[in-house]
Amino acid sequence: MKNLDYAYLGPPGTFSEQAISAYCSKYGGKTHACDSIRDIVETIVKDEVDLGLLPLENSLEGSVNLSLDLLYKHSELKLYREIVLPIAHYLLAAPGVKKEDIKKIYSHPQAIAQSGDYINRHLSEAKIVYTDSTAAAAAEALKHDDRAVIGSIRLADIYQLDVLAENLQGDLPNATRFVLAAKADKDFSDKNHLGNNAESQFKTSIICAPEVNRAGVLHEMLGEFAKKEIDLSRIESRPTRQRLGEYLFYIDLMGSSEDPDLIEALNEVEAMSGYFRLLGSYPKTVIK
Amino acid sequence: MKNLDYAYLGPPGTFSEQAISAYCSKYGGKTHACDSIRDIVETIVKDEVDLGLLPLENSLEGSVNLSLDLLYKHSELKLYREIVLPIAHYLLAAPGVKKEDIKKIYSHPQAIAQSGDYINRHLSEAKIVYTDSTAAAAAEALKHDDRAVIGSIRLADIYQLDVLAENLQGDLPNATRFVLAAKADKDFSDKNHLGNNAESQFKTSIICAPEVNRAGVLHEMLGEFAKKEIDLSRIESRPTRQRLGEYLFYIDLMGSSEDPDLIEALNEVEAMSGYFRLLGSYPKTVIK
């Protein structure tokens, strides 16, 4: 059994790296840092890795919109697994630095935004410096004793930083959802490669657009799922670029695409769609 | 008639500033730069401005998710107008700098991501430097003759930069959608304050969550709109923080909340909701 190769949005210390490292330490596999989500997709397409980790919901680093757009654009891709990472922001600094010494806070704009309540209350005088990842922020924070970084607890391990405060994210969304994408013709039938699926409830993701955009068309599509009592776990409309003002629907459904009821509902929805694509049917791993 | 005050995500030269400046040059009003979306909302809540501009779709600077979460959190806010800004990315540099001189490209991570195809084709050797706004990038680009910035054409005016290339965004989404939010008790009944509404088709935005999450419940809700032939222009589910795994739906409908059919449909949806809020009913301004 060969180890699979996984591309992720680097550098080490990002939330993406935290998710893929935890996953690989459980199921095996080698990780490869990419500079951007676009690079992850290209690396998969060029067969330089087996799978890539893409953020699909509440991402702190890397645009969810870009992931959705690239999945739409690259019809050779398929989703093989969902990975859910609980979000916890930590205030970290070089050893010996105290909270009252901090004059500058380094982090990714999204992590700063999510920690805004904490910063306003406790560090309102500090200057904010934006970086392209929380990992890049940690490298900066190490250099001076008046700097702190906001990021995952993993940064503390990698960069040998002290924890000054935890759970800065307050009441904001508490998990990032990623997916493992690979070419649709890949065969990961050795279940061990992608972890144990037996205990996990499957999700099925589709992208579809109605043949004609008119009032009630989404209601009719969802009616096919309602008839079979299939639960939606997420829905989002995104504008198509081809036809201005027309929409694609990204829909996640509870259940496996091997379930006869789901197959039947998907066939009905495909029949009323101008564009339809099964992105994949996959189990979930929650990182503890 | 007094001039209204508008908060936006600064500094000058961001896409937010481009949108609000174009709006105010047509309808009057003073603009106030804020450091973050959170600051915009606080400034509105504290009555320091009349309205604030929040990104709601395809935002390049500032998180759409954060806007949605803050609108949900601050029930005293209401939406008064939609502003749509076409996106066009330009490659800009200090006067005299040529494309072949460029060793570093400065911009906001989202603008870099949206221009990825162009960068890969034409500037693959350049080092990418991330900034918290395209405006901050422009200030950096001015300092050396081996630097360029990616951002709006407005940066060229503000920072006296030359245009080296245009429409870097390729086939990616072609507009950012903002909303003007203000306290719900504000009276902007002098129509001139917020522009001419007569010619614009209204949209109505709601946030709702079903009483009980079960298969088919979204289908039932949307059925009320389908019955009245009311078209949805956008739908997105977002996790609620209060109850893990449960969802809020953000729905935009075509039509005014003064339309009897829409009122009736909204009443039915509210009756089947555990949480329901009318975010507002508003006209649209498209920036040319």
Interface residues (C-beta under 8 A of the other chain):
Chain A: D35 S36 I37 R38 E57 N58 S63 N65 L66 D69 P109 Q110 I112 A113 Q114 G116 D117 N120 I128 Y130 T131 D132 D171 L172 P173 N174 A175 N213 R214 A215 G216 L218 H219 E220 L222 G223 F225 A226 E229 I230 D231 L232 S233 R234 I235 E236 S237 R238 P239 R241 L244 Y247 F249 M254
Chain B: D35 S36 I37 R38 E57 N58 S63 N65 L66 D69 P109 Q110 I112 A113 Q114 G116 N120 I128 Y130 T131 D132 D171 L172 P173 N174 A175 N213 R214 A215 G216 L218 H219 E220 L222 G223 F225 A226 E229 I230 D231 L232 R234 I235 E236 S237 R238 P239 R241 L244 Y247 F249 M254
